[in-house]
Amino acid sequence: MSDPASLRPLDVLTEARAGCIFTDFNLFALVVCRAINLSLERGYSDGSCPHFEWLGAVAAACFGDYRPGFASASSAMIWSKNAD
């Protein structure tokens, strides 16, 4: 993802995520999932990795299954290392 029109919504969601985690977990989960949806539709950027990492925590908290959450966080770490 390199065009500014795609990066702006992801930046807004990244900033919103910080406040949502302390106020409403459902809104936090929605922000994380929407950011991942944007990344899947328009491509990955530097701002995508934290959302994939947080997806692991959301999946674990909502579904109680930690294996997919660990896999999502591990994939985000690999993507971030390959991006450098």
C-alpha positions in Angstrom: 0.0 0.0 0.0 1.6 3.2 -1.1 -1.0 5.6 -2.2 -2.0 8.3 0.4 -5.7 7.7 -0.1 -5.3 4.2 1.3 -2.7 5.1 4.0 -4.9 7.8 5.6 -7.7 5.5 6.8 -5.2 3.0 8.1 -3.4 5.8 10.0 -6.7 7.0 11.5 -7.5 3.5 12.6 -4.1 3.1 14.1 -4.5 6.2 16.2 -8.1 5.2 17.2 -6.9 1.8 18.4 -4.9 3.3 21.2 -8.0 4.9 22.8 -10.4 2.1 22.1 -8.4 -0.5 24.0 -9.1 1.3 27.3 -12.7 2.3 26.7 -14.6 -0.4 24.7 -13.1 -3.8 23.8 -15.8 -4.4 21.1 -14.9 -1.1 19.4 -11.2 -2.0 19.7 -11.9 -5.4 18.0 -13.8 -3.6 15.3 -11.0 -1.1 14.6 -8.4 -3.9 14.5 -10.5 -6.0 12.1 -11.3 -3.0 9.8 -7.6 -2.1 9.6 -6.8 -5.7 8.7 -9.6 -5.7 6.1 -8.1 -2.5 4.5 -4.7 -4.1 4.5 -6.0 -7.2 2.8 -7.9 -5.2 0.2 -5.3 -2.6 -0.6 -2.0 -4.1 0.4 0.3 -4.1 3.4 2.1 -1.1 4.9 4.2 -0.4 8.0 1.0 0.4 9.8 -0.5 -3.1 9.1 1.8 -5.1 11.3 0.5 -3.9 14.7 -3.1 -4.7 13.7 -2.1 -8.2 12.8 -0.4 -8.6 16.1 -3.4 -7.3 18.0 -5.7 -9.7 16.0 -4.1 -12.5 18.0 -5.2 -10.9 21.3 -8.7 -10.2 20.0 -9.1 -13.8 18.7 -7.8 -15.2 22.0 -10.1 -13.0 24.1 -13.2 -13.5 22.0 -12.9 -17.2 21.1 -10.6 -18.5 23.8 -8.4 -20.2 21.2 -4.8 -19.0 21.5 -3.2 -21.0 18.6 -4.6 -18.8 15.8 -3.8 -15.7 17.7 -0.2 -16.8 18.1 0.0 -17.7 14.4 -1.3 -14.2 13.5 1.2 -12.4 15.8 4.1 -14.6 14.5 3.2 -13.8 10.9 3.2 -10.1 11.7 6.6 -10.4 13.2 7.9 -12.2 10.1 6.3 -9.6 7.8 7.8 -6.7 9.8 11.3 -8.3 9.6 11.0 -8.9 5.8 9.8 -5.3 5.3 13.1 -4.0 6.6 
